[in-house]
Amino acid sequence: MKESFIKELTAIVGPEHTLTDRESLVCYGYDSTPELENRPGAVVLPASEEDICRILTLCHNAGVPVTARGSGTNLSGGSLGDAHSIVIQTSRLNRIIEIDEENLTATVEPGVVTSAVHRAVEAKGLFYPPDPGSMNISTMGGNVAENSGGLRGLKYGVTADYVMGLHTVLPDGSLLTTGGKAVKDVAGYNLNQLLVSSEGTLGIFSEITVKLIPKPQAKKTMLVHFPELEQAALAVSHIIAARVIPATLEFMDRVTIKCIEEYARVGLPLDVDAVLLIEVDGHPAVVEEEAAAVRQVCERHRCSSFQTAATADEALKLATARRVALSSLARMKPTTILEDATVPRSCIAPMVKLIQETARKYNLTIGTFGHAGDGNLHPTCLTDERDKDEIARAHKAFEEIFDAAIAMGGTITGEHGVGIAKKKYLPRLVGESGIRVMRGIKQAFDPAGILNPGKVF
Ligand SMILES: Cc1cc2nc3c(=O)[nH]c(=O)nc-3n(C[C@H](O)[C@H](O)[C@H](O)COP(=O)(O)OP(=O)(O)OC[C@H]3O[C@@H](n4cnc5c(N)ncnc54)[C@H](O)[C@@H]3O)c2cc1C
C-alpha cells in the first residue's frame, strides 16, 4: 500500500484511527467464519458519513478495494479484505440518532450494536424485533448488509421487513438516499430492499432508519421434550396449522442437547431426540389461548415433558438452553463449521434425518439446531481444521446437505449470506440467468469493482 495513499487516509480520520501496523491488523484478518484468514493492508475508523464519502472517493480514485466491517461476526467471510485493500470499521459510528415515537421509527448510525437499539426502544414501550443470536455484538450495518434473522423471525420477520430508509455511500464516494419515514413509497425500483442483503458489495450504509412496533404486552415461554424427532417436526408444522404463529419456535437435536447439558446443566434429558423452545407473545388473553393450543398440539405429538415458565426469570432460564446452543457445541472441538441450510417448514424432519445420515456416512459429529418455524436449520460440524482429511469429509457432507436443501425447494443460506464461503453454491441455486442479473446490478453500482471484491460471485 503506497505511503502517499496512507497519508491521505490519515488526513481524513487522523493517525489514531488509521491502523497499518501488523499487530493492529491481526484481528482484522479474521471474522467468525472458520478456515478463512486474509489481512487487509490498512483499517480506517471514520467518525461521520462525510468521512466515509471522502474515504471512498480517495479509494475510487486510487483504485484501492474497500470492505466495510461492523463487528466481524458474519459467518461467510464477508468482512475480510486482502493486503491490497482497506477495511472501513464502523465502530465509531455508534449513535442512535433519533427514536421517533409519532412515526414509530428509529434512525441509527451503522456501527450501533443491535441490542443497544432493543434497549433504547423498549425503554419507550416500543419494539425492534430482529434479534440475531449475535445481537450483543453485531452491528445494525452488518445486520442490514446480511439481512439478519433471529429467534423472533417466524412471527415478526427479518431485518429486511424493518428497513425503511438508508443512506448509502456509493463506491465513487457519492451519497444515495433511499426511502425514509413514509410508510408507503413506490417511486421507482425498490432500492432499499436491493441494498438489504448486498453484503457490502453495492455501497456502505452510513445511516439506517428502521420501523418499530409496539412492545408486546405479554409473553409465555415453553420448553418441550420429544422422544421422537419426527413428532417434534410434525408438532412444528401443526402448531402453525392450528393458526398459532409463535414469536419463537426453535429446535435442538440430540447432539446439541447433549453438548448444552454438558456445558450449561440446564436440566435437559439426554434420552430425547429433540427439544423445542416456543414463545408466544401479544395481548395477555391471546397469549393464554395460544399457549393452551401449543400444549395440545405437543401432547398430541407425544411430547414427554412440557414446561411453561411462570416468571420472567424462569422464562430466561428456559430460553438459555437455545441461547447457549452454539457456544455449547463450539467448545467441543477447535473448529466449528456452522451452516444454515434452509428448507420449507414441512421438510424439517426429512432434512434433519438427512443431516444425521450424512454425518454418519462421513463419520462426522454434526449437531443441528435452529429456527424450526422458519425451516432455517444450523447443522454444525464439530471438527479441527488441522485434520485435513476430516475437513475434506465435512466439505463433501455440506455439499450434499446444500444440494438436498435446494432439491427440497430450500436454499443454501437462510441468514448468513454468501460471502466467500458459499459462492461456489450460488449458481446451483439461482442459475446462470440469476448470476447474470446480479452481476449486472453489481456493475451498475460499482463499475470499477472496488467494493468488497470476491464476495457473492
Ligand atoms: C454466535 C453467533 C450467532 C449468530 N446468530 C445469527 C442469527 O441468529 N441470525 C443471523 O442472521 N445471523 C447470525 N449470526 C451471523 C452474524 O452475526 C450476522 O451476519 C450479523 O448481521 C453480522 O453483523 P456484524 O456487525 O458482525 O457485521 P460484519 O461481520 O462485520 O459484516 C458482515 C457483512 O456486512 C458488511 N457490512 C458491515 N457493515 C456495513 C455497512 N455499514 N455498510 C455496508 N456493508 C456493511 C460487511 O462488508 C460484510 O459483508 C451469528 C453469528 C455468530 C458469531
Ligand as a Chemical Component Dictionary entry (heavy atoms), coordinates in Angstrom:
data_LIG
# 
_chem_comp.id                   LIG 
_chem_comp.type                 NON-POLYMER 
_chem_comp.pdbx_formal_charge   0 
_chem_comp.three_letter_code    LIG 
# 
loop_
_chem_comp_atom.comp_id 
_chem_comp_atom.atom_id 
_chem_comp_atom.alt_atom_id 
_chem_comp_atom.type_symbol 
_chem_comp_atom.charge 
_chem_comp_atom.model_Cartn_x 
_chem_comp_atom.model_Cartn_y 
_chem_comp_atom.model_Cartn_z 
_chem_comp_atom.pdbx_ordinal 
LIG C1  C1  C 0 -22.624 -16.560 17.796 1  
LIG C2  C2  C 0 -23.240 -16.051 16.531 2  
LIG C3  C3  C 0 -24.624 -16.085 16.393 3  
LIG C4  C4  C 0 -25.211 -15.622 15.217 4  
LIG N1  N1  N 0 -26.572 -15.649 15.118 5  
LIG C5  C5  C 0 -27.166 -15.183 14.000 6  
LIG C6  C6  C 0 -28.588 -15.220 13.875 7  
LIG O1  O1  O 0 -29.315 -15.674 14.756 8  
LIG N2  N2  N 0 -29.126 -14.713 12.731 9  
LIG C7  C7  C 0 -28.347 -14.207 11.728 10 
LIG O2  O2  O 0 -28.900 -13.756 10.723 11 
LIG N3  N3  N 0 -27.004 -14.174 11.823 12 
LIG C8  C8  C 0 -26.398 -14.627 12.922 13 
LIG N4  N4  N 0 -25.031 -14.580 13.025 14 
LIG C9  C9  C 0 -24.222 -14.005 11.931 15 
LIG C10 C10 C 0 -23.837 -12.508 12.107 16 
LIG O3  O3  O 0 -23.874 -12.137 13.456 17 
LIG C11 C11 C 0 -24.728 -11.583 11.278 18 
LIG O4  O4  O 0 -24.479 -11.808 9.909  19 
LIG C12 C12 C 0 -24.539 -10.086 11.591 20 
LIG O5  O5  O 0 -25.501 -9.336  10.887 21 
LIG C13 C13 C 0 -23.172 -9.539  11.226 22 
LIG O6  O6  O 0 -23.038 -8.257  11.812 23 
LIG P1  P1  P 0 -21.605 -7.594  12.018 24 
LIG O7  O7  O 0 -21.795 -6.238  12.553 25 
LIG O8  O8  O 0 -20.744 -8.502  12.794 26 
LIG O9  O9  O 0 -21.118 -7.495  10.502 27 
LIG P2  P2  P 0 -19.726 -7.953  9.883  28 
LIG O10 O10 O 0 -19.497 -9.394  10.138 29 
LIG O11 O11 O 0 -18.660 -7.010  10.276 30 
LIG O12 O12 O 0 -20.038 -7.735  8.325  31 
LIG C14 C14 C 0 -20.995 -8.533  7.684  32 
LIG C15 C15 C 0 -21.161 -8.045  6.241  33 
LIG O13 O13 O 0 -21.770 -6.768  6.263  34 
LIG C16 C16 C 0 -20.978 -5.826  5.569  35 
LIG N5  N5  N 0 -21.132 -4.566  6.291  36 
LIG C17 C17 C 0 -20.865 -4.320  7.591  37 
LIG N6  N6  N 0 -21.160 -3.043  7.881  38 
LIG C18 C18 C 0 -21.617 -2.474  6.737  39 
LIG C19 C19 C 0 -22.074 -1.169  6.379  40 
LIG N7  N7  N 0 -22.103 -0.150  7.256  41 
LIG N8  N8  N 0 -22.464 -0.956  5.107  42 
LIG C20 C20 C 0 -22.434 -1.954  4.183  43 
LIG N9  N9  N 0 -21.999 -3.196  4.467  44 
LIG C21 C21 C 0 -21.613 -3.452  5.724  45 
LIG C22 C22 C 0 -19.576 -6.396  5.571  46 
LIG O14 O14 O 0 -18.813 -5.933  4.478  47 
LIG C23 C23 C 0 -19.857 -7.892  5.488  48 
LIG O15 O15 O 0 -20.058 -8.253  4.141  49 
LIG C24 C24 C 0 -24.404 -15.087 14.170 50 
LIG C25 C25 C 0 -23.013 -15.061 14.322 51 
LIG C26 C26 C 0 -22.430 -15.540 15.480 52 
LIG C27 C27 C 0 -20.944 -15.478 15.609 53 
# 
loop_
_chem_comp_bond.comp_id 
_chem_comp_bond.atom_id_1 
_chem_comp_bond.atom_id_2 
_chem_comp_bond.value_order 
_chem_comp_bond.pdbx_ordinal 
LIG C1  C2  SING 1  
LIG C2  C3  SING 2  
LIG C2  C26 DOUB 3  
LIG C3  C4  DOUB 4  
LIG C4  N1  SING 5  
LIG C4  C24 SING 6  
LIG N1  C5  DOUB 7  
LIG C5  C6  SING 8  
LIG C5  C8  SING 9  
LIG C6  O1  DOUB 10 
LIG C6  N2  SING 11 
LIG N2  C7  SING 12 
LIG C7  O2  DOUB 13 
LIG C7  N3  SING 14 
LIG N3  C8  DOUB 15 
LIG C8  N4  SING 16 
LIG N4  C9  SING 17 
LIG N4  C24 SING 18 
LIG C9  C10 SING 19 
LIG C10 O3  SING 20 
LIG C10 C11 SING 21 
LIG C11 O4  SING 22 
LIG C11 C12 SING 23 
LIG C12 O5  SING 24 
LIG C12 C13 SING 25 
LIG C13 O6  SING 26 
LIG O6  P1  SING 27 
LIG P1  O7  DOUB 28 
LIG P1  O8  SING 29 
LIG P1  O9  SING 30 
LIG O9  P2  SING 31 
LIG P2  O10 DOUB 32 
LIG P2  O11 SING 33 
LIG P2  O12 SING 34 
LIG O12 C14 SING 35 
LIG C14 C15 SING 36 
LIG C15 O13 SING 37 
LIG C15 C23 SING 38 
LIG O13 C16 SING 39 
LIG C16 N5  SING 40 
LIG C16 C22 SING 41 
LIG N5  C17 SING 42 
LIG N5  C21 SING 43 
LIG C17 N6  DOUB 44 
LIG N6  C18 SING 45 
LIG C18 C19 SING 46 
LIG C18 C21 DOUB 47 
LIG C19 N7  SING 48 
LIG C19 N8  DOUB 49 
LIG N8  C20 SING 50 
LIG C20 N9  DOUB 51 
LIG N9  C21 SING 52 
LIG C22 O14 SING 53 
LIG C22 C23 SING 54 
LIG C23 O15 SING 55 
LIG C24 C25 DOUB 56 
LIG C25 C26 SING 57 
LIG C26 C27 SING 58 
# 
